[in-house]
């Protein structure tokens, strides 16, 4: 079954992307706070 592997693959990618966006956002807020 390809579908189950595909779902796990896409879910892991989404989690990685969301985690990366969260780190970028938190870093941007930290930099913005220091600049302001």
HTML snippet that shows the backbone in 3Dmol.js (N, CA, C, O; Angstrom):
<script src="https://3Dmol.org/build/3Dmol-min.js"></script>
<div id="view" style="width:600px;height:400px;position:relative"></div>
<script>
const pdb = `
ATOM      1  N   UNK A   1       0.843  -1.213   0.000  1.00  0.00           N
ATOM      2  CA  UNK A   1       0.000   0.000   0.000  1.00  0.00           C
ATOM      3  C   UNK A   1       0.870   1.251   0.000  1.00  0.00           C
ATOM      4  O   UNK A   1       1.620   1.498   0.944  1.00  0.00           O
ATOM      5  N   UNK A   2       0.762   2.024  -1.051  1.00  0.00           N
ATOM      6  CA  UNK A   2       1.559   3.250  -1.139  1.00  0.00           C
ATOM      7  C   UNK A   2       0.943   4.377  -0.320  1.00  0.00           C
ATOM      8  O   UNK A   2       1.655   5.273   0.133  1.00  0.00           O
ATOM      9  N   UNK A   3      -0.372   4.343  -0.125  1.00  0.00           N
ATOM     10  CA  UNK A   3      -1.061   5.489   0.470  1.00  0.00           C
ATOM     11  C   UNK A   3      -0.602   5.722   1.902  1.00  0.00           C
ATOM     12  O   UNK A   3      -0.393   6.870   2.296  1.00  0.00           O
ATOM     13  N   UNK A   4      -0.440   4.662   2.692  1.00  0.00           N
ATOM     14  CA  UNK A   4      -0.064   4.846   4.095  1.00  0.00           C
ATOM     15  C   UNK A   4       1.335   5.448   4.189  1.00  0.00           C
ATOM     16  O   UNK A   4       1.564   6.365   4.978  1.00  0.00           O
ATOM     17  N   UNK A   5       2.272   4.936   3.386  1.00  0.00           N
ATOM     18  CA  UNK A   5       3.626   5.483   3.396  1.00  0.00           C
ATOM     19  C   UNK A   5       3.615   6.938   2.943  1.00  0.00           C
ATOM     20  O   UNK A   5       4.338   7.771   3.488  1.00  0.00           O
ATOM     21  N   UNK A   6       2.791   7.236   1.944  1.00  0.00           N
ATOM     22  CA  UNK A   6       2.710   8.606   1.429  1.00  0.00           C
ATOM     23  C   UNK A   6       2.161   9.543   2.491  1.00  0.00           C
ATOM     24  O   UNK A   6       2.645  10.665   2.636  1.00  0.00           O
ATOM     25  N   UNK A   7       1.155   9.097   3.236  1.00  0.00           N
ATOM     26  CA  UNK A   7       0.570   9.937   4.282  1.00  0.00           C
ATOM     27  C   UNK A   7       1.588  10.206   5.384  1.00  0.00           C
ATOM     28  O   UNK A   7       1.701  11.335   5.860  1.00  0.00           O
ATOM     29  N   UNK A   8       2.318   9.193   5.788  1.00  0.00           N
ATOM     30  CA  UNK A   8       3.340   9.384   6.816  1.00  0.00           C
ATOM     31  C   UNK A   8       4.419  10.337   6.308  1.00  0.00           C
ATOM     32  O   UNK A   8       4.910  11.188   7.050  1.00  0.00           O
ATOM     33  N   UNK A   9       4.779  10.184   5.037  1.00  0.00           N
ATOM     34  CA  UNK A   9       5.811  11.035   4.442  1.00  0.00           C
ATOM     35  C   UNK A   9       5.365  12.492   4.425  1.00  0.00           C
ATOM     36  O   UNK A   9       6.117  13.376   4.834  1.00  0.00           O
ATOM     37  N   UNK A  10       4.152  12.747   3.956  1.00  0.00           N
ATOM     38  CA  UNK A  10       3.668  14.127   3.877  1.00  0.00           C
ATOM     39  C   UNK A  10       3.451  14.709   5.259  1.00  0.00           C
ATOM     40  O   UNK A  10       3.696  15.897   5.467  1.00  0.00           O
ATOM     41  N   UNK A  11       2.998  13.904   6.210  1.00  0.00           N
ATOM     42  CA  UNK A  11       2.803  14.401   7.569  1.00  0.00           C
ATOM     43  C   UNK A  11       4.137  14.806   8.180  1.00  0.00           C
ATOM     44  O   UNK A  11       4.214  15.833   8.855  1.00  0.00           O
ATOM     45  N   UNK A  12       5.189  14.023   7.959  1.00  0.00           N
ATOM     46  CA  UNK A  12       6.491  14.360   8.520  1.00  0.00           C
ATOM     47  C   UNK A  12       7.022  15.642   7.879  1.00  0.00           C
ATOM     48  O   UNK A  12       7.648  16.461   8.551  1.00  0.00           O
ATOM     49  N   UNK A  13       6.773  15.813   6.588  1.00  0.00           N
ATOM     50  CA  UNK A  13       7.215  17.043   5.920  1.00  0.00           C
ATOM     51  C   UNK A  13       6.459  18.242   6.484  1.00  0.00           C
ATOM     52  O   UNK A  13       7.058  19.285   6.746  1.00  0.00           O
ATOM     53  N   UNK A  14       5.146  18.101   6.671  1.00  0.00           N
ATOM     54  CA  UNK A  14       4.362  19.207   7.212  1.00  0.00           C
ATOM     55  C   UNK A  14       4.843  19.562   8.608  1.00  0.00           C
ATOM     56  O   UNK A  14       4.944  20.744   8.938  1.00  0.00           O
ATOM     57  N   UNK A  15       5.143  18.567   9.438  1.00  0.00           N
ATOM     58  CA  UNK A  15       5.610  18.850  10.785  1.00  0.00           C
ATOM     59  C   UNK A  15       6.953  19.575  10.741  1.00  0.00           C
ATOM     60  O   UNK A  15       7.186  20.505  11.512  1.00  0.00           O
ATOM     61  N   UNK A  16       7.834  19.148   9.837  1.00  0.00           N
ATOM     62  CA  UNK A  16       9.134  19.800   9.706  1.00  0.00           C
ATOM     63  C   UNK A  16       8.970  21.249   9.252  1.00  0.00           C
ATOM     64  O   UNK A  16       9.642  22.143   9.766  1.00  0.00           O
ATOM     65  N   UNK A  17       8.078  21.479   8.293  1.00  0.00           N
ATOM     66  CA  UNK A  17       7.849  22.836   7.791  1.00  0.00           C
ATOM     67  C   UNK A  17       7.268  23.721   8.889  1.00  0.00           C
ATOM     68  O   UNK A  17       7.725  24.846   9.090  1.00  0.00           O
ATOM     69  N   UNK A  18       6.260  23.215   9.599  1.00  0.00           N
ATOM     70  CA  UNK A  18       5.651  24.008  10.663  1.00  0.00           C
ATOM     71  C   UNK A  18       6.666  24.302  11.760  1.00  0.00           C
ATOM     72  O   UNK A  18       6.694  25.407  12.302  1.00  0.00           O
ATOM     73  N   UNK A  19       7.495  23.325  12.086  1.00  0.00           N
ATOM     74  CA  UNK A  19       8.498  23.533  13.126  1.00  0.00           C
ATOM     75  C   UNK A  19       9.512  24.584  12.681  1.00  0.00           C
ATOM     76  O   UNK A  19       9.922  25.434  13.470  1.00  0.00           O
ATOM     77  N   UNK A  20       9.911  24.520  11.412  1.00  0.00           N
ATOM     78  CA  UNK A  20      10.856  25.495  10.884  1.00  0.00           C
ATOM     79  C   UNK A  20      10.255  26.897  10.888  1.00  0.00           C
ATOM     80  O   UNK A  20      10.925  27.861  11.256  1.00  0.00           O
ATOM     81  N   UNK A  21       8.987  27.011  10.478  1.00  0.00           N
ATOM     82  CA  UNK A  21       8.321  28.315  10.489  1.00  0.00           C
ATOM     83  C   UNK A  21       8.218  28.850  11.915  1.00  0.00           C
ATOM     84  O   UNK A  21       8.369  30.051  12.139  1.00  0.00           O
ATOM     85  N   UNK A  22       7.962  27.970  12.873  1.00  0.00           N
ATOM     86  CA  UNK A  22       7.860  28.400  14.272  1.00  0.00           C
ATOM     87  C   UNK A  22       9.203  28.930  14.761  1.00  0.00           C
ATOM     88  O   UNK A  22       9.256  29.954  15.441  1.00  0.00           O
ATOM     89  N   UNK A  23      10.286  28.238  14.417  1.00  0.00           N
ATOM     90  CA  UNK A  23      11.610  28.693  14.840  1.00  0.00           C
ATOM     91  C   UNK A  23      11.945  30.036  14.194  1.00  0.00           C
ATOM     92  O   UNK A  23      12.486  30.925  14.851  1.00  0.00           O
ATOM     93  N   UNK A  24      11.624  30.182  12.911  1.00  0.00           N
ATOM     94  CA  UNK A  24      11.905  31.441  12.210  1.00  0.00           C
ATOM     95  C   UNK A  24      11.092  32.578  12.825  1.00  0.00           C
ATOM     96  O   UNK A  24      11.609  33.676  13.032  1.00  0.00           O
ATOM     97  N   UNK A  25       9.819  32.309  13.116  1.00  0.00           N
ATOM     98  CA  UNK A  25       8.957  33.349  13.675  1.00  0.00           C
ATOM     99  C   UNK A  25       9.443  33.771  15.058  1.00  0.00           C
ATOM    100  O   UNK A  25       9.488  34.962  15.369  1.00  0.00           O
ATOM    101  N   UNK A  26       9.807  32.791  15.890  1.00  0.00           N
ATOM    102  CA  UNK A  26      10.268  33.115  17.244  1.00  0.00           C
ATOM    103  C   UNK A  26      11.586  33.882  17.182  1.00  0.00           C
ATOM    104  O   UNK A  26      11.800  34.807  17.966  1.00  0.00           O
ATOM    105  N   UNK A  27      12.469  33.506  16.261  1.00  0.00           N
ATOM    106  CA  UNK A  27      13.734  34.220  16.113  1.00  0.00           C
ATOM    107  C   UNK A  27      13.496  35.643  15.625  1.00  0.00           C
ATOM    108  O   UNK A  27      14.148  36.579  16.088  1.00  0.00           O
ATOM    109  N   UNK A  28      12.560  35.810  14.687  1.00  0.00           N
ATOM    110  CA  UNK A  28      12.250  37.141  14.170  1.00  0.00           C
ATOM    111  C   UNK A  28      11.673  38.018  15.283  1.00  0.00           C
ATOM    112  O   UNK A  28      12.009  39.198  15.380  1.00  0.00           O
ATOM    113  N   UNK A  29      10.817  37.451  16.112  1.00  0.00           N
ATOM    114  CA  UNK A  29      10.261  38.230  17.220  1.00  0.00           C
ATOM    115  C   UNK A  29      11.370  38.628  18.194  1.00  0.00           C
ATOM    116  O   UNK A  29      11.368  39.745  18.712  1.00  0.00           O
ATOM    117  N   UNK A  30      12.310  37.726  18.443  1.00  0.00           N
ATOM    118  CA  UNK A  30      13.407  38.018  19.358  1.00  0.00           C
ATOM    119  C   UNK A  30      14.273  39.140  18.806  1.00  0.00           C
ATOM    120  O   UNK A  30      14.644  40.065  19.529  1.00  0.00           O
ATOM    121  N   UNK A  31      14.597  39.048  17.503  1.00  0.00           N
ATOM    122  CA  UNK A  31      15.415  40.088  16.866  1.00  0.00           C
ATOM    123  C   UNK A  31      14.645  41.408  16.839  1.00  0.00           C
ATOM    124  O   UNK A  31      15.207  42.464  17.129  1.00  0.00           O
ATOM    125  N   UNK A  32      13.366  41.346  16.494  1.00  0.00           N
ATOM    126  CA  UNK A  32      12.547  42.548  16.447  1.00  0.00           C
ATOM    127  C   UNK A  32      12.440  43.197  17.825  1.00  0.00           C
ATOM    128  O   UNK A  32      12.453  44.423  17.938  1.00  0.00           O
ATOM    129  N   UNK A  33      12.334  42.379  18.870  1.00  0.00           N
ATOM    130  CA  UNK A  33      12.243  42.910  20.225  1.00  0.00           C
ATOM    131  C   UNK A  33      13.528  43.609  20.626  1.00  0.00           C
ATOM    132  O   UNK A  33      13.490  44.651  21.280  1.00  0.00           O
ATOM    133  N   UNK A  34      14.667  43.044  20.240  1.00  0.00           N
ATOM    134  CA  UNK A  34      15.941  43.672  20.581  1.00  0.00           C
ATOM    135  C   UNK A  34      16.131  44.967  19.802  1.00  0.00           C
ATOM    136  O   UNK A  34      16.678  45.939  20.324  1.00  0.00           O
ATOM    137  N   UNK A  35      15.674  44.975  18.543  1.00  0.00           N
ATOM    138  CA  UNK A  35      15.829  46.167  17.714  1.00  0.00           C
ATOM    139  C   UNK A  35      14.913  47.295  18.221  1.00  0.00           C
ATOM    140  O   UNK A  35      15.270  48.471  18.153  1.00  0.00           O
ATOM    141  N   UNK A  36      13.737  46.921  18.726  1.00  0.00           N
ATOM    142  CA  UNK A  36      12.789  47.938  19.182  1.00  0.00           C
ATOM    143  C   UNK A  36      13.099  48.311  20.633  1.00  0.00           C
ATOM    144  O   UNK A  36      12.415  49.155  21.213  1.00  0.00           O
TER     145      UNK A  36
END
`;
const viewer = $3Dmol.createViewer("view");
viewer.addModel(pdb, "pdb");
viewer.setStyle({}, {cartoon: {color: "spectrum"}});
viewer.zoomTo();
viewer.render();
</script>
